Amino acid sequence: MEEYSNKVEIVSLDVENGSFPPAPTHSFTHPYPCTKIMFVPDTTGTMEDLVATTGDYLRIWHIKEDGVELRSLLNNNKNSEFCAPLTSFDW
C-alpha cells in the first residue's frame, strides 16, 4: 500500500520439522512499500542478523531476539524534497 502503515513480517524455518510456524517471529512497520528485501542469515551464530529493505530509501535493520531496530537509513537524494523509489540493490 502506498501509505505509511506497511509492515514486514519475518518467519523462521523450523529445521527439525521442515515447516514454518503459524505466526511471524518478528514484525515491523515500514514507511513505504518494500520493493526488495534481502537478508544475511548467519548459520554459524557469529554475525548479527541483518535485513535490508528498499522503497524510498535503503534501510538496514538489525533483527534481535526481542525485536527489530533500524540500524541505518541511506538517502542519496539531498537536492530535492521528492524521492524516486529505490527498486533494487545487491548485497
Stockholm file with secondary structure:
# STOCKHOLM 1.0

chainA/1-91         MEEYSNKVEIVSLDVENGSFPPAPTHSFTHPYPCTKIMFVPDTTGTMEDLVATTGDYLRIWHIKEDGVELRSLLNNNKNSEFCAPLTSFDW
#=GR chainA/1-91 SS CCSSCEEEEECCCBTTTTBCCSSCSEEEEESSCCSEEEEECCSSSCSCEEEEEESSSEEEEEEETTEEEEEEEECCCCSCSCCCCCCCCCC
#=GC SS_cons        CCSSCEEEEECCCBTTTTBCCSSCSEEEEESSCCSEEEEECCSSSCSCEEEEEESSSEEEEEEETTEEEEEEEECCCCSCSCCCCCCCCCC
//
